[in-house]
Amino acid sequence: MARSEHTMLELAGREVRLSNPAKVYFPKPGWTKLDLVEYYVAVADAALIHLRERPTVMKRFVNGINEDPIWQKRVPSRVPDWLETTTVAFPSGRTAEELVANDVAHLAWAVNLGVIDFNPWPARRAELDAPDELRVDLDPGEGVGWDAVRRTALVVRDVLEEHGLRGYPKTSGSKGIHVMVRLEPEWDFLGVRRAALALAREVERRAPDLATSKWWKEERHGVFVDYNQNARDRTVASCYSVRPTVDARVSCALEWDEVADVEPGDLRLDTVPERLKTVGDPAATIDANAGTLDGLLELARRDEEEGIGDAPWPPHFPKQRGEPKRVQPSRDKDRPTQRGRAGDPQPGGPPPGVRGGLNKAPKPTQFGAKPRTGQGYAHEFDEE
């Protein structure tokens, strides 16, 4: 098919122009842009549960997975009149109109621009500073086996349940597992991150040879429970997103009784639609099970009373009040030489806005990640 060819799709009552539908996105299996669109059409009902009303960063692989992506926060100036967006503010004071993928036409429109996986905020556009999702990201270290990730996920499940929350596991589509926790939107990003940090430390306490909550890689072992994925402006691939892997793996929702035996290579662009037809969507009820952070924040308060304060933030965030020294341990001459565990006292106090109680954190400062490559210049959206 010539590069100038295109096809028109009728989706959700809208016309979507798909340019160069035969362009290969996944070279090894030969799957194309059109194959990816057809996948998202097939799984749209399940995928949109995790995307509706959420600002979504576009991660564009304009020539397929063999080239680095462009991280695109701004939609182009010329878009269909039906395209939904929302305004997001950056630390610099600048703003951007980000995609809000509310139906299958939006999914196809984004795929046409090279989007393979969708990366939504954990907050909806009506309340951008009140997340309604806590995200547990289990990231195995170098040489850590897949079974360790699965076992850590089961510890996460137990901690969540004991603190009044229901977790929904999914493969990340890469090396790890994500556990999604729907929340009542009553806390800001500082409060959700504080709860996530308490969760990570409790998982490490229960499985010290399996999991770690340590931010610095040189201190880690096993599976890292990445609490900082709950800081403002951080995103993860959404449920049912296809990932840019050689075999087009999917970040796929699981039942808890599947976790112990799941193999991520079995969940791909060509297998997940049939799985949804036969076993259904394990995450279908997530919106009906929003919980409260009270239990995890009580755990955080107890940690803080025992001298276990805040933990390091990502490097592009401003230094936070109560945060320990943001210095790599091997370069910190004043740091004790013995590596501590999650329950050991640590420098720093409670996170900002917290005075030892269960008060909800104040409205956060507009901080977040610095803009990554690609901010939405018109020429970046030229159709191929």
N, C-alpha and C positions, 0 to 999 in steps of 0.2 A: 504494500500500500504506500502510495506517495506521501511525503511528509505534509503536503498541503491538504490531504484529504481529512474529512471530519465526519462525524455522525451526530445527529440530534437525538436526544433521549427525552422521553416524556416521563417525569418522575414527580410524584406528589402534586400533580396538576401544573407543573412548571416545565418549561423547555430548558434543557441543559445542553450546551454545545460541547462535544468531546472532540478535541483536536488530536489528530494522529493517534487514533485508538490502538493501532498495532504496535506502537512504541513498546519495546521490551523493557520492563522494570526489573524483572528477576531473570537474569540470563540463564542460569543453570536449568531450571525447569521450563524456561521460555515464556513465562507468564507476562502478560502485557498490561498496559493501562486499562484496556477494556475488561480484562479478566479481573482486575482489582475493583473496578466499578461494579461489576456483576457480583463480586463477593459482598461488597457493602450493601448492595440492593438486597441480597439474600438475608443478611443479618441485621438489617436496619432497625427492626423493632427492638432487638436486644441492645444493639450498640448505642442507640439514641437515648436510652435510659441514663447513660453516663455522660452525655454531651449536651442535652437540652438546657438552654438558658445559661450556659457556661462560656465565658471567654475562652477561646481556643487558639493556641499558638500553632502556626502552620510551619511544619518541618518539611521543606520541599526538596525532593529528590528529582530534579527536573530531567535528569538523564538516567534515572534508575539507581539501583542500590550501590553500584560500583563507584559512584562519585559522592563526595561529601555533601551533606544537605545544607540548604540555606534556612536558617531559623528566621521566620517571617512573623513579626507581630502585627504589622499593619496590613489590612486588605488594600488592594489597589484602588486608585481613584475611580476607575471605570469598572463597575460591578453591575450585575443584574439588579433591577429595581426591587426584586423580592428578597435579596440577600440580607440576612439579619446580622447586625453587629452590635457591639457595645463599646463605650469609651472607657479606656483603662489609663490610669495615671502612672507615670514613672517617677523615680526619685529626683530626676532632673527638673521636674515640673512639666515636662512634655507629656502629651497624651497620644494615644493611638486608638484607632477603631479596629478592634479584634473581631474575628469571626465568631458567630454564635450559630452552631450547626444544629438547627432545630428540626430538620427533616432530611429525608434521603436525597433530595435535590442538592442540599448544601454539601452532603458527603461527596456526591459525584462532582460538583463544582470544584471542591478542594482537590480531589484526586486528579482532575484535569490539570491543575497547576503543579502537580508533582507530590502532593501530600500522600504519604503511605500510612503513617500512624498519626492518630489524633492526640493532642496533648492539652487537655482542658484544665482550667482552674478548679480548685476544690470548693469554689464559691459560685453562686449564681449571680447574674448581672443585677438583680434587684437589690442584693446585699453583698457587694464585692468585698467588704471588710468583715464579713461574718461567714466563715467557711461552714459548709454543712457536710464535710467529709474529712475524716482523719485517715491518712494513708500510711500504711506500714510497708516499707520497702525493705525486703530482705535481699542483701547483696553479698554473695559469697566472695571471700578473698581468693587470692591466687592459690590454686591447687586444692581448694575446698570442693568436695564432691556434692553432687546434686542431692544425695540422700540427707546430707546435713541441712540443706535448705528446707527440705520437706519436714524434717523433724523440728526445726526451729519454728516453722509455721504452726505446727500443732501446739507448741508452747505458747505462741502468740494467741492462738484461739482460747486456750485455758485462761490466760491472764485477762483477756477481754471479757470473757464470760463472767469471771469472778468479780469484775468491776462494772457489771451491768450493761455490757455492750455486745452486739452481735457483729462478728467479722465475716466478710465475704471474700474468700480466697480466689486468686486467679494467677495463672502463670504470667510472668512478665513478658514472655515471648523472647526473652534473652536468657540470662543466667539465673534469674531469681524468681521469687514469688512476691506478689503484692497481696496485702489484705486490706480491703476497703471497709470502712466503718462509717455508716451514715449517721450524722449528728443533727440534733436540733440546732439551728443557726443562732446560738446564744453567746458564742465566744468569738473573739477576734483571733487573728493568726498567732499572736503571742500566746494566748491561752491554749490553743490547739497544739502548738509546738511544745509548750510546757507539759501537756498531758502525754504527748508522743515521747518526749524524753523520759518521763517517769515510766512509761510502758517499756521502753527499750532497756532501761536499767533493771527493771523487774525481770524481764526475759533473761538478761545476762545473769542475774542472781540465781535464777532457777536452773539455768543450763550453762554454767560458767565455762565448760569445755567446748561448748557448741556455738555460743553466740557472744557478740560483743556490742557494746554501745559506744566504744571509743571512736572519736572523730578522726584522730591522726592515724594514717595507715600504718605507720611503724609500730603502733601500739596494738593494732588489731590482731585478732585470731578468729578463725571460723567465719561465721556469718554475721555481717554488720547489719544491725537494725538501725536504719538511717532515719533518725528523728528529724533531721533538717529538711527532709522532703516536705515537711509541714510548715516551713517558713514561707512568707509571702512571696509570690511570683515564682515558686517552684512548681513544676508540673511533672507528671509521669504519663506514660502511654495509657490511654483509656481502655476499658474492657472491650474486647472484640476488635481492637486495633490489630492490623497486620503489621508486623515488625520488619525492618529492613535487613532480614537475614537471608542467607543463601537459599533456604528452603521455604521462605515466606511463613514463618511461624506466627501464631496468633497469641495475643495476650487474652487467654481464655478463662472464663469463669468456671469454677469447680465446686462440687459438693465437698464438704469436709471429709467425707469417707473416701473420696478419690485422691486426696492429697498424698497419702502414704505411698501410692503406687503410680502416680501420674508421671508420664514421660513427655516433656515439652515438645519433642520432635514429632509426636503423634498429632499435635494440634496445629494445623496449617490452613492456609487459604483454601486448599482443596478438600479438607476434611471437616472443618468446623461447621459449615452450613448444614451438612447432613447430621452432625452431632446435635445441633439445635432442633432439628426435626424429630430426632429419635428420643433424646433424653431431656429436651427442654433447656431452659435457661436457669442455671442455679442462682443467678443474681437477680432474677425477676422481681423479687420481693424487697429489694434493698430500700426503696423509698418508703415502704410501709414499716420499716424497723429503725427509724431514727432514734438515737439514744442520747444520753446526757454524759458529760465529762466529769460529773461530780466525783465518781469513784476514782478515776485516774488523777484528778486534781488533789484529792485527799492523799493519795499515794505520793504525789509531788510534794505536798506540804510536809509530810513526814520525812521525806528525804531531806528537804531544806532545813528542818529543825535539827536533823542529825549532822548538819554541816555539808551536805551534798548539794552544792549550788548548781548554777547554770553550767552549760557545756559550750564548747566553741561553736560559733556560727560559721557559715560559709564565708570565704574570704572577701566576696564582693559586697557583703552587708556591712553597714557601719558598726563600729564597736558598740556593744550593748552594755548597759549598766548591769553589773552583777556577773558579767561574763568573765571567765578566767583568762589568763594571758593567752593571746592568740599567737603562740610561738610553738613551732615544731619541737616536741620534747627533746630530741637529741641536740637541739641548738639552745636549749634553755638551761643556762648554767645554774640557776637557782632552784631548779626542779629536783625533787627527791629522785633517787636513782631506781627505787623499787617501783615496778609497775603495779598500779592499783586495780582493783575490781570495781564494779559498779557501786558497791556498798561502802567504799572507802570515802572518808571526807575529802573534798576537793576545794581548791581555791575558788573564790567568787561567792556571791550571795544568790538570793533568789533572782529570777529573771526580771526584767523591767516591768514595773507596774504591780509587782507582787510584794506583799509585806507579810508573808508567812501564812495568810489565811486562804480562804477559798473564794475571795472576791474575784469577780471577772476582771480581766485585764482592761485597762483603758483603751480608748480608740487608738489604733497604732499609728505611728509615723508612716508616711508613705515611702517606705524603703522597699527594696527588692533587687532582683538581679539587674545588672547593667544590661542595656540592650545588646543582644547578640548579633551575629552577622545577619545582614538583610533586614532593613526596616521598612520595606514597602515602596521602593522607588518604582516608577511606572515601567521602566524598561525590564525590570525583573519579572514582569508578568506577561511579557510577549508570548503569545502562543507558539508552541513548536509545530 
